[in-house]
Amino acid sequence: MHHFAVTSASHEAETPGMRHFLPLFVSAISSQPHLNALPNRFLSRLLPRFLPQSSGELDVETRAKLMAIVHKNAPTAIVASVLLPALTALGFRDDVSHAALLGWCAIMLLLTMGGLWFHVGYQRDGASMSRSAHTRKWWNNMRVLALLTGVTWGSSALLHLYTDSVVFSSVLYLLTLGVLAGGAVSQAPVPSNLVYAGVPILVPSILMAEFAFPGHGAYVQGLLVIYALMLSRHAFNLQVTLVRAIQLEGDSRRLAKQFQEEKERALHASEEKSRFLAAASHDLRQPVHALVMLVEALRARNQSSSLHPLVEQVAAGTQTIDLLFRSLLDLSKLEGRKVLPTLEPCELGALIRDVMSQFAADARESGLMLTPRVPDELYAMAEPVLLRRALFNLVQNALRYTQRGGVLVTARQRRKHVRLEVWDTGAGVTPEHLPEIFSPYYQVNNPQRDPSQGLGLGLAIFKECVRLMRGTYGVRSVPGKGSVFWFALAPVPAETVASVREMRAMAQAQEAKPDRLQGTVLVVDDDSQIRKAWIALMEAWGIHVACAAHGAEADKLFAKGLRPDIIFCDLRLPGSENGLDLLERWQNTQPQARSALLTGDLKSAALAAAEEAGYFVLPKPVDPASLRMLLRRWLRPA
């Protein structure tokens, strides 16, 4: 019952102390004539098998936690050391010598004082000492208290000499058994305490059994032995469980700390990558931006019918480069996935035909049919970049595993969703592979991980794109006949479709207007290649254009009398003023001019401020069709 708190001050394991208990226990039993029939050799072999194995050496942290668990029982033990002797003395004051009872109560009072000393000192030092020093000090002091506990409770066996009451002797033995049981439970975290407290309690009770119960001493002694073994085994099992729990807790904390460190490193690397992309995107966009505008200027100026197909092929290739570049940066922005992307109405027919056109040459070379089957007008709620990437990966995957036949892409409206399917006549996928084919780096027919056959990321990226668009996906496959990969997206409401149709009609009307425009445009950009591209494109469209590398140069042009109808200004410029600052200043000096910002950085604080102020923003590379629509709106036809 009491807080038996004893173990070695050294870093030896707890359980070896219990091994010292075995010879003491056997010799105590052997000294009894009634138990000599039990061979010492038998007991020496039985006890080690009956008791569990040692938990091994314990580190300081584990010992500290075990001692803390033991300490929690101290208040209960202190109360028991006062209450139980007092009640016993009060209930049997007429059956036992008063002097013996008072002496026993005085001895138990020493135990109470020792328990208070341990409880108060342990708490006091815990607030002022390091954990290791605190553990070393009170690990030793536990031994003193455990020995005091054993001696004081063991002294109760002497009361049998001062009474003739069998009832009192029975109660005293029951009290002793209860103390042993309580001690086995409370001291389970530190089983070696039972050596210092349990032996001084148990041995006097064994020695006094015949005196307390004449003619039945051997029976009582046998019960005590069995009872002690059961309690010891129980204490060992509890201690092993506690040590494992503490060690698992420590391992969990170490793993959690390691995970947190790895997570922070990954986040740091991701932030570094994002900063690199933010810094590099402007420079990366510049040549693509210039290339797109120069090719568009070439298309506008070309008058040769023989060069027309070649120019169109160059324009198509340039558009593909532009598209891939935009997709790369957009996917990079979506990679963090802190928020889901914004979905918008997407017309599927043009997108599907555009994606399939990218594979048309490869399909012809392989002798495969590549067929779209899409209604004239079908919309779905999607994110254009993700939708294009998802469909691109499915078609690419189908062509890769199809040797003859072809690939069919379909899209159709159903009641609650729009479903896109990619059919192929390839080898198919066996049922055991179907659950894993959407996992990263999983390839059915590439166990050697040959990189020339791809990396196994296509379907994993497809799955992630569909998930980000809040869609569903799946596959059906018949080995030897082919597969059908599908994904479903939310439909576009009818009223939204009507609005989209109206906008498309307006765009077509704008497109039908005369090609040549008149007006003056000022372009402020620090990249000379970009300025040359603007000049080539604007002159091809019949627009007078002036260019400046920075704000001071533009101010000189204004001083010479330039009055532009439109000012296109790059957001990032050399000097202390950015594009937004210049446009704000020129609103007063050039009130006739409409303004638009050009930027390749879509995450900067200046861009957010520009959008909040209501400025029109054109992302680099500028889409020629969007630019032409804007010019038609802001300029008058020639």
C-alpha positions as CSV (number, residue, x, y, z in Angstrom):
1,M,0.0,0.0,0.0
2,H,2.8,2.4,0.9
3,H,4.9,4.1,-1.6
4,F,7.8,1.6,-1.6
5,A,10.5,3.7,-3.4
6,V,13.8,2.0,-3.7
7,T,16.4,1.1,-6.4
8,S,20.0,1.4,-7.1
9,A,21.6,4.8,-7.7
10,S,23.6,3.4,-10.5
11,H,22.3,2.9,-14.1
12,E,21.8,-0.9,-13.6
13,A,18.5,-2.3,-14.7
14,E,15.6,-2.6,-12.2
15,T,14.9,-6.3,-12.5
16,P,18.3,-7.7,-11.5
17,G,17.4,-6.5,-8.0
18,M,14.6,-9.0,-8.0
19,R,17.2,-11.8,-8.7
20,H,18.8,-11.0,-5.3
21,F,15.4,-11.6,-3.8
22,L,15.3,-15.2,-4.9
23,P,18.1,-16.6,-2.8
24,L,16.9,-14.5,0.2
25,F,13.4,-15.8,-0.3
26,V,14.5,-19.4,-0.7
27,S,16.7,-19.3,2.4
28,A,13.9,-17.8,4.4
29,I,11.6,-20.6,3.3
30,S,14.3,-23.3,3.8
31,S,14.8,-22.2,7.4
32,Q,11.3,-23.3,8.2
33,P,11.1,-27.0,9.2
34,H,7.6,-27.3,7.8
35,L,8.8,-26.4,4.3
36,N,12.0,-28.4,4.2
37,A,10.1,-30.9,2.0
38,L,10.3,-28.5,-0.8
39,P,13.8,-28.8,-2.3
40,N,15.8,-25.7,-2.6
41,R,16.9,-26.7,-6.1
42,F,13.3,-27.0,-7.3
43,L,12.5,-23.5,-6.0
44,S,15.6,-22.0,-7.5
45,R,14.6,-23.4,-10.9
46,L,10.9,-22.6,-10.6
47,L,11.1,-19.0,-9.5
48,P,13.1,-17.7,-12.5
49,R,10.7,-19.4,-14.9
50,F,7.7,-18.1,-13.0
51,L,8.9,-14.5,-13.0
52,P,9.2,-12.6,-16.3
53,Q,12.5,-11.6,-17.8
54,S,14.2,-8.3,-17.1
55,S,13.3,-5.2,-19.2
56,G,17.1,-4.5,-19.5
57,E,18.9,-1.3,-18.7
58,L,16.8,1.8,-18.4
59,D,17.9,5.3,-19.4
60,V,17.5,8.3,-17.1
61,E,14.4,9.5,-18.8
62,T,12.6,6.2,-18.4
63,R,13.7,5.9,-14.7
64,A,12.4,9.4,-14.1
65,K,9.0,8.6,-15.5
66,L,8.8,5.4,-13.6
67,M,9.6,7.2,-10.3
68,A,7.0,9.8,-11.1
69,I,4.4,7.1,-11.5
70,V,5.4,5.7,-8.1
71,H,5.3,9.1,-6.5
72,K,1.7,9.6,-7.4
73,N,0.7,7.0,-4.9
74,A,2.5,8.7,-2.1
75,P,-0.5,10.6,-0.6
76,T,-2.5,7.4,-0.5
77,A,0.3,5.5,1.2
78,I,0.8,8.3,3.8
79,V,-2.9,8.2,4.7
80,A,-2.8,4.4,5.0
81,S,0.2,4.5,7.3
82,V,-1.8,6.6,9.7
83,L,-5.3,5.3,9.3
84,L,-4.8,1.5,9.3
85,P,-2.7,1.3,12.5
86,A,-5.0,3.6,14.3
87,L,-8.1,1.6,13.3
88,T,-6.4,-1.6,14.2
89,A,-5.3,-0.4,17.6
90,L,-8.8,1.1,18.3
91,G,-10.6,-2.1,17.3
92,F,-8.4,-4.6,19.2
93,R,-7.3,-2.5,22.2
94,D,-8.8,-5.1,24.6
95,D,-7.1,-8.1,22.8
96,V,-3.5,-6.9,22.6
97,S,-1.1,-5.4,25.1
98,H,-1.6,-1.6,25.1
99,A,2.1,-1.0,25.3
100,A,2.7,-3.2,22.2
101,L,0.0,-1.4,20.3
102,L,1.3,2.0,21.3
103,G,4.9,1.0,20.3
104,W,3.7,-0.3,17.0
105,C,1.7,2.9,16.3
106,A,4.8,4.9,17.2
107,I,6.9,2.9,14.7
108,M,4.2,3.5,12.0
109,L,4.4,7.2,12.8
110,L,8.0,7.1,11.7
111,L,6.9,5.7,8.4
112,T,4.4,8.5,8.0
113,M,7.1,11.1,8.6
114,G,9.3,9.3,6.1
115,G,6.6,9.3,3.5
116,L,6.0,13.1,4.0
117,W,9.7,13.7,3.8
118,F,9.9,11.9,0.5
119,H,6.7,13.4,-1.0
120,V,7.5,17.0,-0.1
121,G,11.2,16.8,-1.0
122,Y,10.5,15.1,-4.3
123,Q,8.2,17.9,-5.4
124,R,10.4,20.7,-4.1
125,D,13.5,19.5,-5.9
126,G,11.6,18.8,-9.0
127,A,11.1,22.5,-9.5
128,S,14.7,23.5,-8.9
129,M,16.9,20.6,-10.1
130,S,17.6,19.2,-13.5
131,R,15.7,16.1,-14.5
132,S,18.8,13.8,-14.4
133,A,20.1,15.2,-11.0
134,H,16.6,15.0,-9.5
135,T,16.3,11.4,-10.6
136,R,19.7,10.4,-9.3
137,K,19.1,11.9,-5.9
138,W,15.6,10.6,-5.2
139,W,16.3,7.2,-6.8
140,N,18.7,6.7,-3.8
141,N,16.2,8.1,-1.3
142,M,13.5,5.7,-2.5
143,R,15.7,2.9,-1.2
144,V,15.8,4.4,2.3
145,L,12.0,4.9,2.3
146,A,11.3,1.3,1.0
147,L,13.5,-0.2,3.7
148,L,11.7,1.9,6.3
149,T,8.4,0.7,4.9
150,G,9.4,-2.9,5.1
151,V,10.8,-2.7,8.6
152,T,7.7,-0.8,10.0
153,W,5.1,-3.0,8.4
154,G,7.1,-6.1,9.1
155,S,7.3,-5.1,12.8
156,S,3.5,-5.8,13.0
157,A,4.4,-9.5,13.1
158,L,5.7,-9.0,16.6
159,L,2.2,-8.2,17.8
160,H,1.4,-11.9,17.6
161,L,3.6,-12.3,20.7
162,Y,1.3,-10.0,22.7
163,T,-2.1,-11.5,22.0
164,D,-4.0,-14.7,22.4
165,S,-6.7,-13.7,19.9
166,V,-6.9,-15.7,16.8
167,V,-9.2,-13.1,15.3
168,F,-6.6,-10.4,15.8
169,S,-3.9,-12.6,14.3
170,S,-6.1,-13.2,11.3
171,V,-6.9,-9.5,10.8
172,L,-3.2,-8.7,11.2
173,Y,-2.3,-11.3,8.4
174,L,-5.1,-9.9,6.2
175,L,-3.7,-6.4,6.8
176,T,-0.2,-7.7,5.9
177,L,-1.5,-9.3,2.7
178,G,-3.3,-6.1,1.8
179,V,-0.2,-4.1,2.3
180,L,1.8,-6.5,0.1
181,A,-0.9,-6.3,-2.6
182,G,-1.1,-2.5,-2.5
183,G,2.7,-2.3,-2.6
184,A,2.9,-4.7,-5.6
185,V,0.6,-2.5,-7.6
186,S,2.0,0.9,-6.5
187,Q,5.6,-0.3,-6.8
188,A,5.1,-2.1,-10.2
189,P,7.0,0.7,-12.0
190,V,10.1,-0.1,-9.8
191,P,9.9,-3.8,-8.9
192,S,13.3,-3.8,-7.1
193,N,11.5,-1.8,-4.3
194,L,9.7,-5.0,-3.4
195,V,13.1,-6.5,-2.5
196,Y,13.7,-3.8,0.2
197,A,10.1,-3.5,1.4
198,G,8.6,-6.9,0.6
199,V,11.2,-9.1,2.2
200,P,11.1,-7.4,5.6
201,I,7.3,-7.7,5.6
202,L,7.0,-11.2,4.3
203,V,9.8,-13.0,6.2
204,P,8.5,-12.1,9.7
205,S,5.0,-13.1,8.7
206,I,6.4,-16.5,7.6
207,L,8.4,-16.9,10.7
208,M,5.4,-16.1,13.0
209,A,2.8,-18.2,11.1
210,E,3.1,-21.3,13.4
211,F,3.0,-19.1,16.5
212,A,-0.1,-17.2,15.3
213,F,-1.9,-20.3,14.1
214,P,-0.7,-23.3,16.1
215,G,-1.0,-26.5,14.0
216,H,-1.7,-24.6,10.8
217,G,1.6,-22.7,10.3
218,A,2.7,-24.8,7.3
219,Y,-0.6,-24.1,5.5
220,V,-0.3,-20.3,6.2
221,Q,3.3,-20.3,5.1
222,G,2.5,-22.1,1.8
223,L,-0.3,-19.6,1.1
224,L,2.1,-16.7,1.8
225,V,4.7,-18.2,-0.6
226,I,2.1,-18.6,-3.4
227,Y,0.7,-15.2,-2.8
228,A,4.1,-13.6,-2.9
229,L,4.9,-15.3,-6.2
230,M,1.7,-14.1,-7.8
231,L,2.2,-10.6,-6.6
232,S,5.8,-10.6,-7.9
233,R,4.8,-11.9,-11.3
234,H,2.0,-9.3,-11.4
235,A,4.5,-6.5,-10.5
236,F,6.9,-7.7,-13.2
237,N,4.2,-7.7,-15.9
238,L,3.1,-4.2,-15.0
239,Q,6.6,-2.9,-15.0
240,V,7.4,-4.4,-18.4
241,T,4.2,-2.9,-19.8
242,L,5.0,0.5,-18.4
243,V,8.6,0.5,-19.7
244,R,7.4,-0.5,-23.1
245,A,4.7,2.3,-23.1
246,I,7.3,4.9,-22.0
247,Q,9.8,3.8,-24.6
248,L,7.1,3.8,-27.3
249,E,6.1,7.3,-26.2
250,G,9.7,8.4,-26.4
251,D,10.0,6.8,-29.9
252,S,6.8,8.5,-31.0
253,R,8.1,11.9,-29.8
254,R,11.4,11.4,-31.6
255,L,9.6,10.3,-34.8
256,A,7.2,13.3,-34.5
257,K,10.2,15.6,-34.0
258,Q,11.9,14.0,-37.0
259,F,8.8,14.3,-39.0
260,Q,8.4,18.0,-38.1
261,E,12.0,18.7,-39.0
262,E,11.6,16.9,-42.4
263,K,8.3,18.8,-43.0
264,E,10.0,22.1,-42.2
265,R,12.9,21.2,-44.6
266,A,10.4,20.3,-47.3
267,L,8.5,23.5,-46.7
268,H,11.7,25.5,-46.8
269,A,12.7,23.7,-50.1
270,S,9.2,24.4,-51.5
271,E,9.5,28.1,-50.5
272,E,12.9,28.3,-52.1
273,K,11.6,26.8,-55.3
274,S,8.7,29.2,-55.3
275,R,11.0,32.2,-54.7
276,F,13.2,30.9,-57.6
277,L,10.2,30.6,-59.9
278,A,8.9,34.0,-58.9
279,A,12.3,35.6,-59.6
280,A,13.0,33.6,-62.8
281,S,9.5,33.7,-64.3
282,H,9.9,37.3,-65.5
283,D,13.1,36.5,-67.3
284,L,11.8,33.2,-68.7
285,R,8.7,34.8,-70.0
286,Q,10.5,37.5,-71.9
287,P,11.9,35.5,-74.8
288,V,8.6,33.5,-75.1
289,H,6.7,36.8,-75.1
290,A,8.9,38.3,-77.8
291,L,8.7,35.1,-79.9
292,V,4.9,35.0,-79.8
293,M,4.6,38.6,-80.9
294,L,7.2,38.4,-83.6
295,V,5.6,35.3,-85.1
296,E,2.2,37.1,-85.0
297,A,3.8,40.1,-86.8
298,L,5.2,37.7,-89.4
299,R,1.8,36.2,-90.0
300,A,0.3,39.7,-90.4
301,R,3.1,40.8,-92.9
302,N,3.4,37.7,-94.9
303,Q,2.1,38.1,-98.5
304,S,3.6,34.9,-100.0
305,S,1.3,32.0,-100.6
306,S,4.2,29.6,-100.8
307,L,5.5,30.7,-97.3
308,H,2.0,30.7,-95.8
309,P,2.0,27.0,-94.7
310,L,5.5,27.3,-93.3
311,V,4.5,30.4,-91.3
312,E,1.4,28.8,-90.0
313,Q,3.5,25.8,-88.8
314,V,5.9,28.1,-87.1
315,A,2.9,29.9,-85.5
316,A,1.4,26.6,-84.4
317,G,4.7,25.5,-82.8
318,T,5.0,28.9,-81.1
319,Q,1.5,28.5,-79.6
320,T,2.5,25.0,-78.4
321,I,5.6,26.4,-76.7
322,D,3.5,29.2,-75.2
323,L,0.9,26.7,-74.0
324,L,3.5,24.4,-72.4
325,F,5.2,27.3,-70.7
326,R,1.9,28.5,-69.3
327,S,1.0,25.0,-68.2
328,L,4.3,24.6,-66.4
329,L,4.0,27.8,-64.4
330,D,0.3,27.2,-63.7
331,L,0.9,23.7,-62.5
332,S,3.7,25.0,-60.3
333,K,1.3,27.5,-58.7
334,L,-1.2,24.7,-58.1
335,E,1.4,22.4,-56.7
336,G,1.0,23.7,-53.1
337,R,-2.8,23.0,-53.2
338,K,-3.4,25.2,-50.2
339,V,-6.7,26.1,-51.9
340,L,-8.6,24.3,-54.6
341,P,-8.4,25.9,-58.1
342,T,-11.3,28.1,-59.3
343,L,-13.5,26.2,-61.8
344,E,-14.9,27.9,-64.9
345,P,-17.0,26.9,-67.9
346,C,-14.8,25.1,-70.4
347,E,-15.9,24.2,-73.9
348,L,-14.7,20.6,-74.4
349,G,-14.9,20.2,-78.2
350,A,-12.2,22.7,-79.1
351,L,-10.0,21.6,-76.2
352,I,-10.3,17.9,-77.1
353,R,-9.5,18.5,-80.7
354,D,-6.6,20.7,-79.8
355,V,-5.1,18.1,-77.5
356,M,-5.6,15.3,-80.1
357,S,-3.9,17.5,-82.8
358,Q,-0.7,17.4,-80.7
359,F,-0.7,13.6,-81.1
360,A,-1.9,13.4,-84.7
361,A,1.6,13.0,-86.3
362,D,2.7,10.3,-83.8
363,A,-0.5,8.4,-84.3
364,R,-0.1,8.5,-88.1
365,E,3.5,7.2,-87.8
366,S,2.3,4.3,-85.7
367,G,-0.5,3.5,-88.0
368,L,-3.2,4.3,-85.4
369,M,-6.5,6.0,-85.7
370,L,-7.0,9.0,-83.5
371,T,-10.7,9.9,-83.4
372,P,-12.7,12.5,-81.4
373,R,-16.4,12.1,-80.8
374,V,-17.7,15.3,-79.2
375,P,-20.9,17.3,-79.5
376,D,-20.7,20.6,-81.3
377,E,-21.2,22.5,-78.0
378,L,-20.5,20.9,-74.6
379,Y,-19.4,22.7,-71.5
380,A,-18.0,21.4,-68.1
381,M,-16.9,23.2,-65.0
382,A,-13.1,22.8,-64.9
383,E,-9.8,24.5,-64.6
384,P,-8.4,24.8,-68.2
385,V,-4.8,23.9,-67.4
386,L,-5.8,20.9,-65.3
387,L,-8.4,19.7,-67.8
388,R,-5.9,19.9,-70.6
389,R,-3.2,18.1,-68.6
390,A,-5.6,15.3,-67.5
391,L,-6.8,14.7,-71.1
392,F,-3.3,15.0,-72.5
393,N,-2.0,12.3,-70.1
394,L,-4.8,9.9,-70.8
395,V,-4.3,10.2,-74.6
396,Q,-0.6,9.9,-74.3
397,N,-1.0,6.8,-72.1
398,A,-3.4,5.2,-74.5
399,L,-1.1,5.7,-77.5
400,R,1.8,4.3,-75.6
401,Y,0.2,1.0,-74.9
402,T,-1.7,0.6,-78.2
403,Q,0.1,-1.3,-81.0
404,R,-2.8,-1.5,-83.6
405,G,-6.3,-0.1,-83.9
406,G,-6.7,3.3,-82.5
407,V,-7.8,5.7,-79.7
408,L,-11.2,7.2,-79.4
409,V,-12.0,10.2,-77.2
410,T,-15.6,10.9,-76.3
411,A,-17.4,13.5,-74.2
412,R,-21.1,13.5,-73.4
413,Q,-23.6,15.1,-71.1
414,R,-25.3,13.0,-68.5
415,R,-27.9,13.9,-65.9
416,K,-25.6,15.0,-63.1
417,H,-22.2,15.2,-64.8
418,V,-20.2,15.5,-68.0
419,R,-18.2,12.4,-68.7
420,L,-15.0,12.2,-70.8
421,E,-13.7,8.8,-71.9
422,V,-10.5,7.7,-73.7
423,W,-10.9,4.3,-75.4
424,D,-8.0,2.3,-76.8
425,T,-7.5,-1.1,-78.4
426,G,-4.2,-1.8,-76.5
427,A,-3.1,-4.7,-74.4
428,G,-5.4,-3.9,-71.5
429,V,-4.7,-4.2,-67.8
430,T,-5.2,-7.4,-65.7
431,P,-7.4,-7.1,-62.6
432,E,-4.6,-7.4,-60.1
433,H,-2.9,-4.3,-61.5
434,L,-6.0,-2.1,-61.7
435,P,-5.9,-0.9,-58.0
436,E,-2.3,0.4,-58.4
437,I,-2.2,1.9,-61.9
438,F,-3.0,5.4,-60.6
439,S,-0.1,5.3,-58.0
440,P,3.1,7.3,-58.7
441,Y,5.9,5.4,-60.5
442,Y,3.7,2.3,-61.0
443,Q,4.2,0.7,-64.5
444,V,2.7,-2.6,-65.4
445,N,5.1,-3.6,-68.2
446,N,8.3,-1.9,-66.9
447,P,9.5,-3.9,-63.9
448,Q,13.1,-2.9,-64.7
449,R,12.2,0.8,-64.4
450,D,13.6,1.6,-67.8
451,P,13.3,5.4,-68.0
452,S,13.0,5.3,-71.8
453,Q,9.5,3.9,-71.2
454,G,8.4,6.8,-69.0
455,L,8.5,7.3,-65.3
456,G,5.0,6.1,-64.4
457,L,3.7,9.5,-63.4
458,G,1.1,10.1,-66.2
459,L,-1.9,8.5,-64.5
460,A,-0.9,9.8,-61.1
461,I,-0.8,13.3,-62.4
462,F,-4.2,12.7,-64.2
463,K,-5.7,11.5,-60.9
464,E,-4.4,14.6,-59.1
465,C,-5.8,16.9,-61.8
466,V,-9.2,15.4,-61.6
467,R,-9.2,15.5,-57.8
468,L,-8.3,19.2,-57.8
469,M,-11.3,19.8,-60.2
470,R,-13.6,18.0,-57.7
471,G,-14.3,15.2,-60.3
472,T,-14.3,11.4,-60.2
473,Y,-12.4,9.0,-62.3
474,G,-12.0,5.3,-63.1
475,V,-11.0,2.6,-65.6
476,R,-12.5,-0.5,-67.2
477,S,-10.2,-2.9,-69.0
478,V,-10.3,-6.3,-70.7
479,P,-6.9,-7.9,-71.1
480,G,-6.0,-8.3,-74.8
481,K,-8.8,-6.1,-76.0
482,G,-8.2,-2.6,-74.6
483,S,-9.2,-0.1,-71.8
484,V,-11.5,2.8,-71.2
485,F,-10.2,5.5,-68.8
486,W,-12.8,8.1,-67.8
487,F,-13.4,11.1,-65.6
488,A,-16.5,13.0,-64.8
489,L,-16.8,16.8,-64.1
490,A,-19.7,19.0,-62.9
491,P,-21.9,20.3,-65.7
492,V,-22.3,24.0,-66.4
493,P,-25.7,25.5,-65.5
494,A,-28.0,26.5,-68.5
495,E,-27.9,30.2,-67.6
496,T,-24.1,30.2,-67.5
497,V,-24.0,28.5,-70.9
498,A,-26.2,31.3,-72.3
499,S,-23.9,33.9,-71.0
500,V,-20.9,32.2,-72.5
501,R,-22.6,32.0,-75.8
502,E,-23.3,35.7,-75.7
503,M,-19.7,36.5,-74.9
504,R,-18.5,34.3,-77.8
505,A,-20.9,36.0,-80.2
506,M,-19.5,39.4,-79.1
507,A,-16.0,38.2,-79.6
508,Q,-16.8,36.9,-83.1
509,A,-18.4,40.3,-83.9
510,Q,-15.2,42.0,-82.8
511,E,-13.2,39.6,-84.9
512,A,-15.4,40.5,-87.9
513,K,-14.4,44.1,-87.7
514,P,-11.8,45.6,-90.1
515,D,-8.3,44.2,-89.4
516,R,-6.4,47.5,-89.4
517,L,-6.7,49.9,-86.6
518,Q,-5.5,53.4,-86.0
519,G,-4.1,55.1,-83.0
520,T,-0.9,55.5,-81.0
521,V,0.4,53.0,-78.4
522,L,3.3,53.6,-76.0
523,V,5.1,50.5,-74.7
524,V,7.4,50.8,-71.6
525,D,9.6,47.7,-71.2
526,D,13.2,47.4,-70.2
527,D,13.8,44.4,-72.6
528,S,15.0,45.6,-76.0
529,Q,13.9,42.3,-77.6
530,I,10.4,42.8,-76.3
531,R,10.3,46.4,-77.6
532,K,11.3,45.3,-81.1
533,A,8.6,42.6,-81.0
534,W,5.9,45.2,-80.0
535,I,7.1,47.5,-82.8
536,A,6.9,44.7,-85.4
537,L,3.4,43.6,-84.3
538,M,1.8,47.0,-83.9
539,E,3.1,48.2,-87.3
540,A,1.8,45.0,-88.9
541,W,-1.6,45.9,-87.5
542,G,-1.3,49.5,-88.7
543,I,-0.9,51.1,-85.3
544,H,1.7,53.8,-84.6
545,V,3.9,52.6,-81.7
546,A,6.5,54.3,-79.5
547,C,8.7,52.5,-77.0
548,A,10.6,53.5,-73.9
549,A,13.0,51.5,-71.6
550,H,11.9,53.2,-68.4
551,G,9.8,56.0,-67.0
552,A,12.3,58.8,-67.5
553,E,12.6,57.9,-71.2
554,A,8.8,57.9,-71.5
555,D,8.7,61.3,-69.8
556,K,11.0,62.7,-72.5
557,L,8.7,61.4,-75.2
558,F,5.8,63.1,-73.5
559,A,7.8,66.3,-73.4
560,K,8.3,66.1,-77.2
561,G,4.6,66.0,-77.7
562,L,3.7,62.3,-77.7
563,R,0.0,61.7,-76.7
564,P,-0.6,58.0,-76.8
565,D,-4.1,56.5,-76.8
566,I,-2.9,53.4,-74.9
567,I,0.0,52.9,-72.5
568,F,1.3,49.3,-72.0
569,C,3.8,49.4,-69.1
570,D,5.8,46.5,-67.7
571,L,5.4,46.0,-63.9
572,R,9.0,45.4,-63.2
573,L,11.3,48.3,-64.4
574,P,14.7,49.6,-63.4
575,G,14.8,52.4,-61.0
576,S,12.8,53.3,-57.9
577,E,9.4,53.3,-59.7
578,N,7.5,50.2,-60.9
579,G,4.9,50.1,-63.6
580,L,2.0,50.8,-61.2
581,D,3.8,53.9,-59.8
582,L,4.3,55.2,-63.4
583,L,0.7,54.6,-64.5
584,E,-0.6,56.4,-61.3
585,R,1.6,59.4,-62.1
586,W,0.7,59.4,-65.8
587,Q,-3.0,59.5,-65.1
588,N,-2.6,63.2,-64.4
589,T,-0.3,64.1,-67.3
590,Q,-1.8,61.8,-69.9
591,P,-5.6,61.7,-69.1
592,Q,-6.5,60.7,-72.7
593,A,-4.6,57.4,-72.5
594,R,-6.0,54.1,-71.4
595,S,-3.5,52.0,-69.3
596,A,-2.6,48.4,-68.9
597,L,0.1,46.6,-67.0
598,L,2.3,43.8,-68.4
599,T,3.7,41.3,-66.0
600,G,5.2,37.9,-65.8
601,D,4.9,37.7,-62.0
602,L,1.4,36.9,-61.0
603,K,2.0,36.8,-57.3
604,S,3.6,40.1,-56.4
605,A,2.1,42.6,-53.9
606,A,2.4,45.4,-56.6
607,L,0.2,43.3,-58.9
608,A,-2.4,42.8,-56.2
609,A,-2.4,46.5,-55.6
610,A,-2.8,47.2,-59.4
611,E,-5.8,44.8,-59.6
612,E,-7.3,46.4,-56.5
613,A,-6.9,49.9,-58.1
614,G,-8.7,48.6,-61.2
615,Y,-5.9,48.5,-63.8
616,F,-6.1,46.1,-66.7
617,V,-3.4,43.4,-66.4
618,L,-2.0,41.4,-69.4
619,P,0.0,38.4,-68.3
620,K,3.2,37.6,-70.2
621,P,3.5,36.1,-72.8
622,V,0.6,38.1,-74.1
623,D,-2.0,36.2,-76.1
624,P,-2.2,37.9,-79.5
625,A,-5.9,37.2,-79.9
626,S,-6.7,38.7,-76.5
627,L,-4.4,41.7,-77.3
628,R,-6.1,42.3,-80.6
629,M,-9.6,42.1,-78.9
630,L,-8.4,44.7,-76.4
631,L,-7.0,47.0,-79.1
632,R,-10.3,46.8,-81.1
633,R,-12.2,47.9,-78.0
634,W,-9.9,50.8,-77.2
635,L,-8.9,52.0,-80.7
636,R,-10.9,53.0,-83.7
637,P,-10.7,51.2,-87.0
638,A,-8.7,52.6,-89.8
